[in-house]
Amino acid sequence: MAYTQADLEALQAALAKGEKRVSFGDKTVEYRSVEELQAAIRQVKRDLFEQAVATGLWPGAPRQIRIHTRKAT
């Protein structure tokens, strides 16, 4: 499922209010615990980041080239 920033904001608002029920458009989800709601927030954040990387909106991991030198004796 492709998540949106609005989905993330709805989850975070529910957590801030102490609610366990979140509405996404015409769908409503009720989480069993705060931990489950926090896990959903982490999942949505992870998926949004992966979508951003896949579309090029967020650069992937930077490539590093490390050069080690030593004086000859």
Secondary structure, 3 states (H helix, E strand, C coil): CCCCHHHHHHHHHHHHHCCCEEEECCEEEECCCHHHHHHHHHHHHHHHHHHHHHHCCCCCCCCCCCCCCCCCC
